[in-house]
Amino acid sequence: MKPTELLAILDYFPPIDLPVSFSEDVIKEISKTNTPLPGKYIYHILESWEGKYDEYSEVIPCVQLPQGDDFIPLIYWKADLYSREYILVTLSKKDLSLISRKIIAGMKTDGHNVIQSVANIEEGHIINIMVGAAAQADKDYDPMSSNAFTMEILPGGNIYSQKEDQPLAWVEKKANTEKK
């Protein structure tokens, strides 16, 4: 897709002011007001930003965060059989190419364990995330299964995480270790 064709995708992501929060229930309100993406953009997102096209995935545009000097940050919601995730991408203002992509909030399961996270984005593109994991059989919430961490969109558009390249992977490892 050419940058001029891709430019129209921005119309589906309404600009918002910060701070803003994302949790499991927010998508219900967003999907009531936001215009659904046409199929060509869904295909572009799944193929270019996600790395593979999956006809079982659903994509809903959420918001456009305040822009940086060189980048445009967008958040979309993606759902498939085992996950519902809010994904932050940064695009180059020059040609709308993908700079960085990170999952910032949502729910993921392997059928036995559930990982849930919420995100709050503050001024300066600081993203505070709270993540918790539990076995589906657990009825009581265990606060010891929760952890907080921070991400930040750097001036060039890269998304930096204090944890690792895949910030939610440590929770998956912890859940798998506790299961054994």
SVG drawing of the C-alpha trace seen along z (x, -y; Angstrom):
<svg xmlns="http://www.w3.org/2000/svg" viewBox="-22 -18 37 47">
<polyline fill="none" stroke="black" stroke-width="0.4" points="0.0,0.0 1.4,-3.4 1.9,-6.1 -0.8,-8.3 -3.3,-5.4 -2.2,-4.6 -2.7,-8.3 -6.5,-7.7 -6.1,-5.1 -5.4,-7.9 -9.0,-9.1 -10.2,-5.9 -8.1,-6.8 -9.6,-9.8 -7.0,-12.1 -7.3,-12.3 -5.6,-14.2 -3.6,-12.5 -4.0,-11.0 -6.0,-8.0 -6.5,-4.5 -7.1,-1.1 -8.7,1.9 -10.9,4.8 -14.1,2.8 -12.9,-0.3 -13.3,1.4 -17.1,1.6 -17.3,-2.2 -14.7,-2.7 -16.5,-0.3 -19.8,-2.2 -18.3,-5.4 -15.4,-4.6 -15.9,-3.8 -14.9,-0.2 -11.8,0.2 -12.3,1.3 -11.0,4.7 -7.9,3.4 -6.7,1.6 -7.3,4.7 -5.3,6.7 -2.6,4.1 -2.4,4.1 -2.4,7.8 0.1,8.3 2.4,5.4 2.2,4.6 1.3,8.0 3.5,10.0 0.9,12.5 -2.7,12.4 -5.1,14.4 -8.7,14.4 -9.9,15.2 -8.5,11.9 -10.6,8.9 -9.1,5.4 -10.8,2.2 -9.1,-1.2 -9.0,-3.0 -7.2,-6.3 -4.4,-8.5 -2.2,-9.8 -0.5,-13.2 2.1,-13.1 5.8,-13.5 8.1,-15.5 8.9,-12.5 6.1,-9.9 2.4,-9.2 1.3,-6.9 -1.8,-4.8 -3.6,-2.3 -5.7,0.5 -7.5,3.5 -6.8,6.9 -8.7,10.1 -8.2,13.7 -9.1,17.1 -6.7,16.7 -6.2,13.0 -7.7,9.5 -5.0,6.9 -4.5,3.1 -1.5,2.6 0.5,-0.6 2.3,-1.3 4.4,-4.3 4.5,-5.3 7.0,-7.5 5.5,-10.9 7.7,-10.8 6.2,-7.7 3.9,-6.1 6.2,-3.1 6.2,-1.1 8.8,-2.3 7.8,-0.3 5.0,2.0 4.1,3.1 1.2,4.7 0.2,2.3 -2.9,4.0 -5.4,6.8 -6.0,10.4 -4.2,13.5 -4.9,17.2 -3.4,20.6 -6.6,22.3 -5.4,22.8 -3.9,19.5 -5.1,15.9 -2.9,12.8 -4.7,9.5 -3.2,6.0 -4.3,2.4 -2.5,-0.7 -2.5,-4.3 -0.8,-6.7 0.3,-10.1 1.7,-13.3 5.1,-12.7 4.0,-9.4 4.7,-7.5 2.8,-4.3 2.2,-2.7 1.1,0.9 -0.3,3.3 -0.2,7.0 -1.6,9.9 -1.7,13.7 -4.0,16.4 -5.0,19.9 -8.6,20.0 -9.5,22.4 -8.4,19.8 -11.4,18.1 -9.5,15.6 -7.4,12.8 -3.8,13.1 -2.2,9.6 1.3,11.2 0.7,12.3 0.6,8.6 3.4,6.5 3.8,2.9 6.1,1.6 6.6,-1.4 7.0,-1.9 7.9,-5.2 7.7,-6.4 11.1,-7.9 11.6,-11.1 12.3,-9.1 9.2,-6.9 10.8,-3.8 8.8,-2.3 11.1,-1.5 10.2,1.0 12.0,1.4 11.4,5.1 12.4,6.7 11.5,6.8 8.2,8.7 7.1,7.1 4.3,9.5 6.5,12.6 7.8,12.5 4.2,13.0 3.7,15.9 6.9,17.5 5.9,16.9 2.4,18.5 4.0,21.5 6.5,21.9 3.7,21.7 1.7,24.3 4.4,26.9"/>
</svg>
